[in-house]
C-alpha cells in the first residue's frame, strides 16, 4: 500500500510502498501522535525503515491495497 507522510517545514512529502496493513500503519501513527512513541516508524517493501519524529508530522495519507496484475488480458 502507498503511504504519504507530510513533514512540517519540509518542502516534499515522503512516499513509500509498504507491505504493512492499513491497520498497522494507522496504529503506528496513533501511537506516535498519542505520545506512546517519539518516532513514527514504518518499513517499506525493500526492507528500509523510515523514521519521522512524531512532533514533526503534518499528515499521513494511507492508500488502498494495490493488487498487481499479471498478463495482458482484457480488463
mmCIF file of the N, C-alpha and C atoms, coordinates in Angstrom:
data_MODEL
# 
_entry.id   MODEL 
# 
loop_
_atom_site.group_PDB 
_atom_site.id 
_atom_site.type_symbol 
_atom_site.label_atom_id 
_atom_site.label_alt_id 
_atom_site.label_comp_id 
_atom_site.label_asym_id 
_atom_site.label_entity_id 
_atom_site.label_seq_id 
_atom_site.pdbx_PDB_ins_code 
_atom_site.Cartn_x 
_atom_site.Cartn_y 
_atom_site.Cartn_z 
_atom_site.occupancy 
_atom_site.B_iso_or_equiv 
_atom_site.pdbx_formal_charge 
_atom_site.auth_seq_id 
_atom_site.auth_comp_id 
_atom_site.auth_asym_id 
_atom_site.auth_atom_id 
_atom_site.pdbx_PDB_model_num 
ATOM 1   N N  . UNK A 1 1  ? 0.828   -1.161  0.000   1.00 0.00 ? 1  UNK A N  1 
ATOM 2   C CA . UNK A 1 1  ? 0.000   0.000   0.000   1.00 0.00 ? 1  UNK A CA 1 
ATOM 3   C C  . UNK A 1 1  ? 0.878   1.231   0.000   1.00 0.00 ? 1  UNK A C  1 
ATOM 4   N N  . UNK A 1 2  ? 0.362   2.295   -0.576  1.00 0.00 ? 2  UNK A N  1 
ATOM 5   C CA . UNK A 1 2  ? 1.117   3.539   -0.650  1.00 0.00 ? 2  UNK A CA 1 
ATOM 6   C C  . UNK A 1 2  ? 0.813   4.384   0.580   1.00 0.00 ? 2  UNK A C  1 
ATOM 7   N N  . UNK A 1 3  ? 1.868   4.912   1.199   1.00 0.00 ? 3  UNK A N  1 
ATOM 8   C CA . UNK A 1 3  ? 1.736   5.776   2.363   1.00 0.00 ? 3  UNK A CA 1 
ATOM 9   C C  . UNK A 1 3  ? 2.459   7.078   2.054   1.00 0.00 ? 3  UNK A C  1 
ATOM 10  N N  . UNK A 1 4  ? 1.770   8.205   2.252   1.00 0.00 ? 4  UNK A N  1 
ATOM 11  C CA . UNK A 1 4  ? 2.371   9.523   2.063   1.00 0.00 ? 4  UNK A CA 1 
ATOM 12  C C  . UNK A 1 4  ? 2.427   10.205  3.414   1.00 0.00 ? 4  UNK A C  1 
ATOM 13  N N  . UNK A 1 5  ? 3.610   10.744  3.753   1.00 0.00 ? 5  UNK A N  1 
ATOM 14  C CA . UNK A 1 5  ? 3.820   11.385  5.042   1.00 0.00 ? 5  UNK A CA 1 
ATOM 15  C C  . UNK A 1 5  ? 4.252   12.826  4.798   1.00 0.00 ? 5  UNK A C  1 
ATOM 16  N N  . UNK A 1 6  ? 3.491   13.753  5.331   1.00 0.00 ? 6  UNK A N  1 
ATOM 17  C CA . UNK A 1 6  ? 3.859   15.160  5.274   1.00 0.00 ? 6  UNK A CA 1 
ATOM 18  C C  . UNK A 1 6  ? 4.631   15.520  6.528   1.00 0.00 ? 6  UNK A C  1 
ATOM 19  N N  . UNK A 1 7  ? 5.744   16.204  6.339   1.00 0.00 ? 7  UNK A N  1 
ATOM 20  C CA . UNK A 1 7  ? 6.600   16.594  7.460   1.00 0.00 ? 7  UNK A CA 1 
ATOM 21  C C  . UNK A 1 7  ? 6.631   18.121  7.522   1.00 0.00 ? 7  UNK A C  1 
ATOM 22  N N  . UNK A 1 8  ? 6.448   18.661  8.720   1.00 0.00 ? 8  UNK A N  1 
ATOM 23  C CA . UNK A 1 8  ? 6.462   20.111  8.894   1.00 0.00 ? 8  UNK A CA 1 
ATOM 24  C C  . UNK A 1 8  ? 7.821   20.675  8.479   1.00 0.00 ? 8  UNK A C  1 
ATOM 25  N N  . UNK A 1 9  ? 7.806   21.816  7.831   1.00 0.00 ? 9  UNK A N  1 
ATOM 26  C CA . UNK A 1 9  ? 8.999   22.550  7.401   1.00 0.00 ? 9  UNK A CA 1 
ATOM 27  C C  . UNK A 1 9  ? 9.829   21.773  6.387   1.00 0.00 ? 9  UNK A C  1 
ATOM 28  N N  . UNK A 1 10 ? 9.227   20.835  5.689   1.00 0.00 ? 10 UNK A N  1 
ATOM 29  C CA . UNK A 1 10 ? 9.902   20.090  4.620   1.00 0.00 ? 10 UNK A CA 1 
ATOM 30  C C  . UNK A 1 10 ? 9.141   20.356  3.322   1.00 0.00 ? 10 UNK A C  1 
ATOM 31  N N  . UNK A 1 11 ? 9.842   20.669  2.248   1.00 0.00 ? 11 UNK A N  1 
ATOM 32  C CA . UNK A 1 11 ? 9.151   21.025  1.010   1.00 0.00 ? 11 UNK A CA 1 
ATOM 33  C C  . UNK A 1 11 ? 8.472   19.849  0.298   1.00 0.00 ? 11 UNK A C  1 
ATOM 34  N N  . UNK A 1 12 ? 8.928   18.630  0.567   1.00 0.00 ? 12 UNK A N  1 
ATOM 35  C CA . UNK A 1 12 ? 8.360   17.463  -0.112  1.00 0.00 ? 12 UNK A CA 1 
ATOM 36  C C  . UNK A 1 12 ? 7.835   16.472  0.901   1.00 0.00 ? 12 UNK A C  1 
ATOM 37  N N  . UNK A 1 13 ? 6.859   15.679  0.459   1.00 0.00 ? 13 UNK A N  1 
ATOM 38  C CA . UNK A 1 13 ? 6.333   14.622  1.318   1.00 0.00 ? 13 UNK A CA 1 
ATOM 39  C C  . UNK A 1 13 ? 7.144   13.347  1.107   1.00 0.00 ? 13 UNK A C  1 
ATOM 40  N N  . UNK A 1 14 ? 7.068   12.453  2.068   1.00 0.00 ? 14 UNK A N  1 
ATOM 41  C CA . UNK A 1 14 ? 7.720   11.144  1.973   1.00 0.00 ? 14 UNK A CA 1 
ATOM 42  C C  . UNK A 1 14 ? 6.681   10.173  1.424   1.00 0.00 ? 14 UNK A C  1 
ATOM 43  N N  . UNK A 1 15 ? 7.022   9.465   0.355   1.00 0.00 ? 15 UNK A N  1 
ATOM 44  C CA . UNK A 1 15 ? 6.114   8.490   -0.250  1.00 0.00 ? 15 UNK A CA 1 
ATOM 45  C C  . UNK A 1 15 ? 6.799   7.136   -0.217  1.00 0.00 ? 15 UNK A C  1 
ATOM 46  N N  . UNK A 1 16 ? 6.109   6.126   0.302   1.00 0.00 ? 16 UNK A N  1 
ATOM 47  C CA . UNK A 1 16 ? 6.679   4.792   0.339   1.00 0.00 ? 16 UNK A CA 1 
ATOM 48  C C  . UNK A 1 16 ? 5.616   3.747   0.089   1.00 0.00 ? 16 UNK A C  1 
ATOM 49  N N  . UNK A 1 17 ? 6.049   2.630   -0.471  1.00 0.00 ? 17 UNK A N  1 
ATOM 50  C CA . UNK A 1 17 ? 5.196   1.458   -0.651  1.00 0.00 ? 17 UNK A CA 1 
ATOM 51  C C  . UNK A 1 17 ? 5.492   0.511   0.500   1.00 0.00 ? 17 UNK A C  1 
ATOM 52  N N  . UNK A 1 18 ? 4.478   0.174   1.259   1.00 0.00 ? 18 UNK A N  1 
ATOM 53  C CA . UNK A 1 18 ? 4.671   -0.658  2.440   1.00 0.00 ? 18 UNK A CA 1 
ATOM 54  C C  . UNK A 1 18 ? 3.837   -1.924  2.353   1.00 0.00 ? 18 UNK A C  1 
ATOM 55  N N  . UNK A 1 19 ? 4.385   -3.007  2.867   1.00 0.00 ? 19 UNK A N  1 
ATOM 56  C CA . UNK A 1 19 ? 3.663   -4.262  2.934   1.00 0.00 ? 19 UNK A CA 1 
ATOM 57  C C  . UNK A 1 19 ? 2.811   -4.369  4.184   1.00 0.00 ? 19 UNK A C  1 
ATOM 58  N N  . UNK A 1 20 ? 2.890   -3.365  5.065   1.00 0.00 ? 20 UNK A N  1 
ATOM 59  C CA . UNK A 1 20 ? 2.099   -3.365  6.283   1.00 0.00 ? 20 UNK A CA 1 
ATOM 60  C C  . UNK A 1 20 ? 0.628   -3.115  5.940   1.00 0.00 ? 20 UNK A C  1 
ATOM 61  N N  . UNK A 1 21 ? -0.261  -3.580  6.791   1.00 0.00 ? 21 UNK A N  1 
ATOM 62  C CA . UNK A 1 21 ? -1.687  -3.358  6.570   1.00 0.00 ? 21 UNK A CA 1 
ATOM 63  C C  . UNK A 1 21 ? -2.048  -1.924  6.961   1.00 0.00 ? 21 UNK A C  1 
ATOM 64  N N  . UNK A 1 22 ? -3.198  -1.472  6.498   1.00 0.00 ? 22 UNK A N  1 
ATOM 65  C CA . UNK A 1 22 ? -3.669  -0.125  6.836   1.00 0.00 ? 22 UNK A CA 1 
ATOM 66  C C  . UNK A 1 22 ? -3.855  0.016   8.349   1.00 0.00 ? 22 UNK A C  1 
ATOM 67  N N  . UNK A 1 23 ? -4.297  -1.050  8.993   1.00 0.00 ? 23 UNK A N  1 
ATOM 68  C CA . UNK A 1 23 ? -4.491  -1.015  10.448  1.00 0.00 ? 23 UNK A CA 1 
ATOM 69  C C  . UNK A 1 23 ? -3.162  -0.868  11.174  1.00 0.00 ? 23 UNK A C  1 
ATOM 70  N N  . UNK A 1 24 ? -2.112  -1.547  10.689  1.00 0.00 ? 24 UNK A N  1 
ATOM 71  C CA . UNK A 1 24 ? -0.789  -1.432  11.305  1.00 0.00 ? 24 UNK A CA 1 
ATOM 72  C C  . UNK A 1 24 ? -0.237  -0.016  11.173  1.00 0.00 ? 24 UNK A C  1 
ATOM 73  N N  . UNK A 1 25 ? -0.394  0.560   9.984   1.00 0.00 ? 25 UNK A N  1 
ATOM 74  C CA . UNK A 1 25 ? 0.094   1.924   9.762   1.00 0.00 ? 25 UNK A CA 1 
ATOM 75  C C  . UNK A 1 25 ? -0.684  2.903   10.632  1.00 0.00 ? 25 UNK A C  1 
ATOM 76  N N  . UNK A 1 26 ? -1.995  2.744   10.672  1.00 0.00 ? 26 UNK A N  1 
ATOM 77  C CA . UNK A 1 26 ? -2.827  3.631   11.480  1.00 0.00 ? 26 UNK A CA 1 
ATOM 78  C C  . UNK A 1 26 ? -2.480  3.510   12.966  1.00 0.00 ? 26 UNK A C  1 
ATOM 79  N N  . UNK A 1 27 ? -2.219  2.309   13.431  1.00 0.00 ? 27 UNK A N  1 
ATOM 80  C CA . UNK A 1 27 ? -1.840  2.099   14.827  1.00 0.00 ? 27 UNK A CA 1 
ATOM 81  C C  . UNK A 1 27 ? -0.503  2.778   15.134  1.00 0.00 ? 27 UNK A C  1 
ATOM 82  N N  . UNK A 1 28 ? 0.464   2.673   14.216  1.00 0.00 ? 28 UNK A N  1 
ATOM 83  C CA . UNK A 1 28 ? 1.776   3.301   14.413  1.00 0.00 ? 28 UNK A CA 1 
ATOM 84  C C  . UNK A 1 28 ? 1.639   4.823   14.464  1.00 0.00 ? 28 UNK A C  1 
ATOM 85  N N  . UNK A 1 29 ? 0.789   5.386   13.598  1.00 0.00 ? 29 UNK A N  1 
ATOM 86  C CA . UNK A 1 29 ? 0.569   6.836   13.592  1.00 0.00 ? 29 UNK A CA 1 
ATOM 87  C C  . UNK A 1 29 ? -0.117  7.265   14.884  1.00 0.00 ? 29 UNK A C  1 
ATOM 88  N N  . UNK A 1 30 ? -1.123  6.519   15.315  1.00 0.00 ? 30 UNK A N  1 
ATOM 89  C CA . UNK A 1 30 ? -1.835  6.849   16.548  1.00 0.00 ? 30 UNK A CA 1 
ATOM 90  C C  . UNK A 1 30 ? -0.910  6.785   17.758  1.00 0.00 ? 30 UNK A C  1 
ATOM 91  N N  . UNK A 1 31 ? -0.029  5.799   17.800  1.00 0.00 ? 31 UNK A N  1 
ATOM 92  C CA . UNK A 1 31 ? 0.931   5.695   18.903  1.00 0.00 ? 31 UNK A CA 1 
ATOM 93  C C  . UNK A 1 31 ? 1.884   6.877   18.907  1.00 0.00 ? 31 UNK A C  1 
ATOM 94  N N  . UNK A 1 32 ? 2.337   7.291   17.726  1.00 0.00 ? 32 UNK A N  1 
ATOM 95  C CA . UNK A 1 32 ? 3.263   8.421   17.639  1.00 0.00 ? 32 UNK A CA 1 
ATOM 96  C C  . UNK A 1 32 ? 2.574   9.721   18.060  1.00 0.00 ? 32 UNK A C  1 
ATOM 97  N N  . UNK A 1 33 ? 1.349   9.934   17.586  1.00 0.00 ? 33 UNK A N  1 
ATOM 98  C CA . UNK A 1 33 ? 0.645   11.168  17.920  1.00 0.00 ? 33 UNK A CA 1 
ATOM 99  C C  . UNK A 1 33 ? 0.109   11.165  19.344  1.00 0.00 ? 33 UNK A C  1 
ATOM 100 N N  . UNK A 1 34 ? -0.147  9.979   19.887  1.00 0.00 ? 34 UNK A N  1 
ATOM 101 C CA . UNK A 1 34 ? -0.660  9.869   21.249  1.00 0.00 ? 34 UNK A CA 1 
ATOM 102 C C  . UNK A 1 34 ? 0.405   9.950   22.321  1.00 0.00 ? 34 UNK A C  1 
ATOM 103 N N  . UNK A 1 35 ? 1.669   10.003  21.924  1.00 0.00 ? 35 UNK A N  1 
ATOM 104 C CA . UNK A 1 35 ? 2.752   10.135  22.891  1.00 0.00 ? 35 UNK A CA 1 
ATOM 105 C C  . UNK A 1 35 ? 3.347   8.822   23.349  1.00 0.00 ? 35 UNK A C  1 
ATOM 106 N N  . UNK A 1 36 ? 2.849   7.691   22.830  1.00 0.00 ? 36 UNK A N  1 
ATOM 107 C CA . UNK A 1 36 ? 3.402   6.394   23.225  1.00 0.00 ? 36 UNK A CA 1 
ATOM 108 C C  . UNK A 1 36 ? 4.778   6.175   22.616  1.00 0.00 ? 36 UNK A C  1 
ATOM 109 N N  . UNK A 1 37 ? 5.040   6.834   21.486  1.00 0.00 ? 37 UNK A N  1 
ATOM 110 C CA . UNK A 1 37 ? 6.316   6.712   20.799  1.00 0.00 ? 37 UNK A CA 1 
ATOM 111 C C  . UNK A 1 37 ? 6.729   8.088   20.314  1.00 0.00 ? 37 UNK A C  1 
ATOM 112 N N  . UNK A 1 38 ? 8.019   8.379   20.333  1.00 0.00 ? 38 UNK A N  1 
ATOM 113 C CA . UNK A 1 38 ? 8.504   9.676   19.872  1.00 0.00 ? 38 UNK A CA 1 
ATOM 114 C C  . UNK A 1 38 ? 8.764   9.685   18.371  1.00 0.00 ? 38 UNK A C  1 
ATOM 115 N N  . UNK A 1 39 ? 8.751   8.498   17.757  1.00 0.00 ? 39 UNK A N  1 
ATOM 116 C CA . UNK A 1 39 ? 9.013   8.370   16.329  1.00 0.00 ? 39 UNK A CA 1 
ATOM 117 C C  . UNK A 1 39 ? 7.918   7.573   15.651  1.00 0.00 ? 39 UNK A C  1 
ATOM 118 N N  . UNK A 1 40 ? 7.580   7.981   14.423  1.00 0.00 ? 40 UNK A N  1 
ATOM 119 C CA . UNK A 1 40 ? 6.745   7.152   13.557  1.00 0.00 ? 40 UNK A CA 1 
ATOM 120 C C  . UNK A 1 40 ? 7.711   6.276   12.777  1.00 0.00 ? 40 UNK A C  1 
ATOM 121 N N  . UNK A 1 41 ? 7.577   4.983   12.908  1.00 0.00 ? 41 UNK A N  1 
ATOM 122 C CA . UNK A 1 41 ? 8.478   4.035   12.268  1.00 0.00 ? 41 UNK A CA 1 
ATOM 123 C C  . UNK A 1 41 ? 7.684   3.129   11.333  1.00 0.00 ? 41 UNK A C  1 
ATOM 124 N N  . UNK A 1 42 ? 8.032   3.172   10.024  1.00 0.00 ? 42 UNK A N  1 
ATOM 125 C CA . UNK A 1 42 ? 7.388   2.328   9.026   1.00 0.00 ? 42 UNK A CA 1 
ATOM 126 C C  . UNK A 1 42 ? 8.468   1.636   8.206   1.00 0.00 ? 42 UNK A C  1 
ATOM 127 N N  . UNK A 1 43 ? 8.135   0.470   7.651   1.00 0.00 ? 43 UNK A N  1 
ATOM 128 C CA . UNK A 1 43 ? 9.076   -0.296  6.825   1.00 0.00 ? 43 UNK A CA 1 
ATOM 129 C C  . UNK A 1 43 ? 8.503   -0.379  5.421   1.00 0.00 ? 43 UNK A C  1 
ATOM 130 N N  . UNK A 1 44 ? 9.339   -0.077  4.406   1.00 0.00 ? 44 UNK A N  1 
ATOM 131 C CA . UNK A 1 44 ? 8.862   -0.139  3.031   1.00 0.00 ? 44 UNK A CA 1 
ATOM 132 C C  . UNK A 1 44 ? 9.042   -1.537  2.462   1.00 0.00 ? 44 UNK A C  1 
ATOM 133 N N  . UNK A 1 45 ? 8.657   -1.722  1.192   1.00 0.00 ? 45 UNK A N  1 
ATOM 134 C CA . UNK A 1 45 ? 8.709   -3.032  0.538   1.00 0.00 ? 45 UNK A CA 1 
ATOM 135 C C  . UNK A 1 45 ? 10.129  -3.565  0.367   1.00 0.00 ? 45 UNK A C  1 
ATOM 136 N N  . UNK A 1 46 ? 11.118  -2.678  0.404   1.00 0.00 ? 46 UNK A N  1 
ATOM 137 C CA . UNK A 1 46 ? 12.507  -3.086  0.219   1.00 0.00 ? 46 UNK A CA 1 
ATOM 138 C C  . UNK A 1 46 ? 13.217  -3.334  1.555   1.00 0.00 ? 46 UNK A C  1 
ATOM 139 N N  . UNK A 1 47 ? 12.484  -3.253  2.659   1.00 0.00 ? 47 UNK A N  1 
ATOM 140 C CA . UNK A 1 47 ? 13.053  -3.507  3.972   1.00 0.00 ? 47 UNK A CA 1 
ATOM 141 C C  . UNK A 1 47 ? 13.687  -2.289  4.623   1.00 0.00 ? 47 UNK A C  1 
ATOM 142 N N  . UNK A 1 48 ? 13.596  -1.131  3.978   1.00 0.00 ? 48 UNK A N  1 
ATOM 143 C CA . UNK A 1 48 ? 14.156  0.093   4.558   1.00 0.00 ? 48 UNK A CA 1 
ATOM 144 C C  . UNK A 1 48 ? 13.189  0.644   5.593   1.00 0.00 ? 48 UNK A C  1 
ATOM 145 N N  . UNK A 1 49 ? 13.730  1.142   6.677   1.00 0.00 ? 49 UNK A N  1 
ATOM 146 C CA . UNK A 1 49 ? 12.916  1.696   7.746   1.00 0.00 ? 49 UNK A CA 1 
ATOM 147 C C  . UNK A 1 49 ? 12.888  3.213   7.620   1.00 0.00 ? 49 UNK A C  1 
ATOM 148 N N  . UNK A 1 50 ? 11.700  3.791   7.697   1.00 0.00 ? 50 UNK A N  1 
ATOM 149 C CA . UNK A 1 50 ? 11.514  5.233   7.632   1.00 0.00 ? 50 UNK A CA 1 
ATOM 150 C C  . UNK A 1 50 ? 11.119  5.700   9.030   1.00 0.00 ? 50 UNK A C  1 
ATOM 151 N N  . UNK A 1 51 ? 11.881  6.645   9.582   1.00 0.00 ? 51 UNK A N  1 
ATOM 152 C CA . UNK A 1 51 ? 11.620  7.179   10.914  1.00 0.00 ? 51 UNK A CA 1 
ATOM 153 C C  . UNK A 1 51 ? 11.337  8.675   10.795  1.00 0.00 ? 51 UNK A C  1 
ATOM 154 N N  . UNK A 1 52 ? 10.222  9.100   11.382  1.00 0.00 ? 52 UNK A N  1 
ATOM 155 C CA . UNK A 1 52 ? 9.854   10.515  11.364  1.00 0.00 ? 52 UNK A CA 1 
ATOM 156 C C  . UNK A 1 52 ? 9.533   10.917  12.802  1.00 0.00 ? 52 UNK A C  1 
ATOM 157 N N  . UNK A 1 53 ? 10.128  12.015  13.297  1.00 0.00 ? 53 UNK A N  1 
ATOM 158 C CA . UNK A 1 53 ? 9.784   12.473  14.650  1.00 0.00 ? 53 UNK A CA 1 
ATOM 159 C C  . UNK A 1 53 ? 8.294   12.796  14.755  1.00 0.00 ? 53 UNK A C  1 
ATOM 160 N N  . UNK A 1 54 ? 7.653   12.321  15.787  1.00 0.00 ? 54 UNK A N  1 
ATOM 161 C CA . UNK A 1 54 ? 6.207   12.479  15.944  1.00 0.00 ? 54 UNK A CA 1 
ATOM 162 C C  . UNK A 1 54 ? 5.797   13.943  16.006  1.00 0.00 ? 54 UNK A C  1 
ATOM 163 N N  . UNK A 1 55 ? 6.632   14.800  16.585  1.00 0.00 ? 55 UNK A N  1 
ATOM 164 C CA . UNK A 1 55 ? 6.269   16.206  16.703  1.00 0.00 ? 55 UNK A CA 1 
ATOM 165 C C  . UNK A 1 55 ? 6.415   16.974  15.394  1.00 0.00 ? 55 UNK A C  1 
ATOM 166 N N  . UNK A 1 56 ? 6.927   16.330  14.343  1.00 0.00 ? 56 UNK A N  1 
ATOM 167 C CA . UNK A 1 56 ? 7.084   16.970  13.034  1.00 0.00 ? 56 UNK A CA 1 
ATOM 168 C C  . UNK A 1 56 ? 6.067   16.470  12.004  1.00 0.00 ? 56 UNK A C  1 
ATOM 169 N N  . UNK A 1 57 ? 5.183   15.547  12.397  1.00 0.00 ? 57 UNK A N  1 
ATOM 170 C CA . UNK A 1 57 ? 4.183   15.022  11.465  1.00 0.00 ? 57 UNK A CA 1 
ATOM 171 C C  . UNK A 1 57 ? 3.158   16.094  11.128  1.00 0.00 ? 57 UNK A C  1 
ATOM 172 N N  . UNK A 1 58 ? 2.929   16.305  9.835   1.00 0.00 ? 58 UNK A N  1 
ATOM 173 C CA . UNK A 1 58 ? 1.885   17.213  9.393   1.00 0.00 ? 58 UNK A CA 1 
ATOM 174 C C  . UNK A 1 58 ? 0.633   16.413  9.019   1.00 0.00 ? 58 UNK A C  1 
ATOM 175 N N  . UNK A 1 59 ? 0.821   15.324  8.248   1.00 0.00 ? 59 UNK A N  1 
ATOM 176 C CA . UNK A 1 59 ? -0.287  14.452  7.873   1.00 0.00 ? 59 UNK A CA 1 
ATOM 177 C C  . UNK A 1 59 ? 0.265   13.111  7.416   1.00 0.00 ? 59 UNK A C  1 
ATOM 178 N N  . UNK A 1 60 ? -0.591  12.097  7.437   1.00 0.00 ? 60 UNK A N  1 
ATOM 179 C CA . UNK A 1 60 ? -0.268  10.781  6.907   1.00 0.00 ? 60 UNK A CA 1 
ATOM 180 C C  . UNK A 1 60 ? -1.459  10.337  6.069   1.00 0.00 ? 60 UNK A C  1 
ATOM 181 N N  . UNK A 1 61 ? -1.188  10.034  4.802   1.00 0.00 ? 61 UNK A N  1 
ATOM 182 C CA . UNK A 1 61 ? -2.226  9.569   3.891   1.00 0.00 ? 61 UNK A CA 1 
ATOM 183 C C  . UNK A 1 61 ? -1.987  8.098   3.615   1.00 0.00 ? 61 UNK A C  1 
ATOM 184 N N  . UNK A 1 62 ? -2.983  7.280   3.922   1.00 0.00 ? 62 UNK A N  1 
ATOM 185 C CA . UNK A 1 62 ? -2.879  5.836   3.746   1.00 0.00 ? 62 UNK A CA 1 
ATOM 186 C C  . UNK A 1 62 ? -3.697  5.447   2.522   1.00 0.00 ? 62 UNK A C  1 
ATOM 187 N N  . UNK A 1 63 ? -3.032  4.895   1.501   1.00 0.00 ? 63 UNK A N  1 
ATOM 188 C CA . UNK A 1 63 ? -3.710  4.492   0.275   1.00 0.00 ? 63 UNK A CA 1 
ATOM 189 C C  . UNK A 1 63 ? -4.314  3.111   0.405   1.00 0.00 ? 63 UNK A C  1 
ATOM 190 N N  . UNK A 1 64 ? -4.973  2.702   -0.654  1.00 0.00 ? 64 UNK A N  1 
ATOM 191 C CA . UNK A 1 64 ? -5.592  1.386   -0.693  1.00 0.00 ? 64 UNK A CA 1 
ATOM 192 C C  . UNK A 1 64 ? -4.567  0.325   -1.035  1.00 0.00 ? 64 UNK A C  1 
ATOM 193 N N  . UNK A 1 65 ? -4.903  -0.912  -0.683  1.00 0.00 ? 65 UNK A N  1 
ATOM 194 C CA . UNK A 1 65 ? -4.067  -2.041  -1.076  1.00 0.00 ? 65 UNK A CA 1 
ATOM 195 C C  . UNK A 1 65 ? -4.037  -2.106  -2.592  1.00 0.00 ? 65 UNK A C  1 
ATOM 196 N N  . UNK A 1 66 ? -2.861  -2.272  -3.173  1.00 0.00 ? 66 UNK A N  1 
ATOM 197 C CA . UNK A 1 66 ? -2.745  -2.397  -4.618  1.00 0.00 ? 66 UNK A CA 1 
ATOM 198 C C  . UNK A 1 66 ? -2.529  -3.857  -4.969  1.00 0.00 ? 66 UNK A C  1 
ATOM 199 N N  . UNK A 1 67 ? -3.295  -4.330  -5.940  1.00 0.00 ? 67 UNK A N  1 
ATOM 200 C CA . UNK A 1 67 ? -3.171  -5.706  -6.401  1.00 0.00 ? 67 UNK A CA 1 
ATOM 201 C C  . UNK A 1 67 ? -2.435  -5.661  -7.727  1.00 0.00 ? 67 UNK A C  1 
ATOM 202 N N  . UNK A 1 68 ? -1.332  -6.366  -7.804  1.00 0.00 ? 68 UNK A N  1 
ATOM 203 C CA . UNK A 1 68 ? -0.563  -6.378  -9.043  1.00 0.00 ? 68 UNK A CA 1 
ATOM 204 C C  . UNK A 1 68 ? -1.192  -7.349  -10.024 1.00 0.00 ? 68 UNK A C  1 
ATOM 205 N N  . UNK A 1 69 ? -1.379  -6.865  -11.241 1.00 0.00 ? 69 UNK A N  1 
ATOM 206 C CA . UNK A 1 69 ? -1.970  -7.691  -12.275 1.00 0.00 ? 69 UNK A CA 1 
ATOM 207 C C  . UNK A 1 69 ? -0.873  -8.279  -13.131 1.00 0.00 ? 69 UNK A C  1 
ATOM 208 N N  . UNK A 1 70 ? -1.062  -9.496  -13.555 1.00 0.00 ? 70 UNK A N  1 
ATOM 209 C CA . UNK A 1 70 ? -0.086  -10.194 -14.381 1.00 0.00 ? 70 UNK A CA 1 
ATOM 210 C C  . UNK A 1 70 ? -0.747  -10.552 -15.700 1.00 0.00 ? 70 UNK A C  1 
ATOM 211 N N  . UNK A 1 71 ? -0.043  -10.332 -16.787 1.00 0.00 ? 71 UNK A N  1 
ATOM 212 C CA . UNK A 1 71 ? -0.580  -10.706 -18.092 1.00 0.00 ? 71 UNK A CA 1 
ATOM 213 C C  . UNK A 1 71 ? -1.115  -9.526  -18.865 1.00 0.00 ? 71 UNK A C  1 
ATOM 214 N N  . UNK A 1 72 ? -1.650  -9.847  -20.037 1.00 0.00 ? 72 UNK A N  1 
ATOM 215 C CA . UNK A 1 72 ? -2.144  -8.799  -20.912 1.00 0.00 ? 72 UNK A CA 1 
ATOM 216 C C  . UNK A 1 72 ? -3.610  -8.997  -21.227 1.00 0.00 ? 72 UNK A C  1 
ATOM 217 N N  . UNK A 1 73 ? -4.350  -9.619  -20.354 1.00 0.00 ? 73 UNK A N  1 
ATOM 218 C CA . UNK A 1 73 ? -5.771  -9.889  -20.594 1.00 0.00 ? 73 UNK A CA 1 
ATOM 219 C C  . UNK A 1 73 ? -6.597  -8.628  -20.596 1.00 0.00 ? 73 UNK A C  1 
ATOM 220 N N  . UNK A 1 74 ? -7.806  -8.719  -21.118 1.00 0.00 ? 74 UNK A N  1 
ATOM 221 C CA . UNK A 1 74 ? -8.716  -7.589  -21.160 1.00 0.00 ? 74 UNK A CA 1 
ATOM 222 C C  . UNK A 1 74 ? -9.216  -7.292  -19.754 1.00 0.00 ? 74 UNK A C  1 
ATOM 223 N N  . UNK A 1 75 ? -9.480  -6.025  -19.503 1.00 0.00 ? 75 UNK A N  1 
ATOM 224 C CA . UNK A 1 75 ? -9.966  -5.604  -18.182 1.00 0.00 ? 75 UNK A CA 1 
ATOM 225 C C  . UNK A 1 75 ? -11.440 -5.709  -18.076 1.00 0.00 ? 75 UNK A C  1 
# 
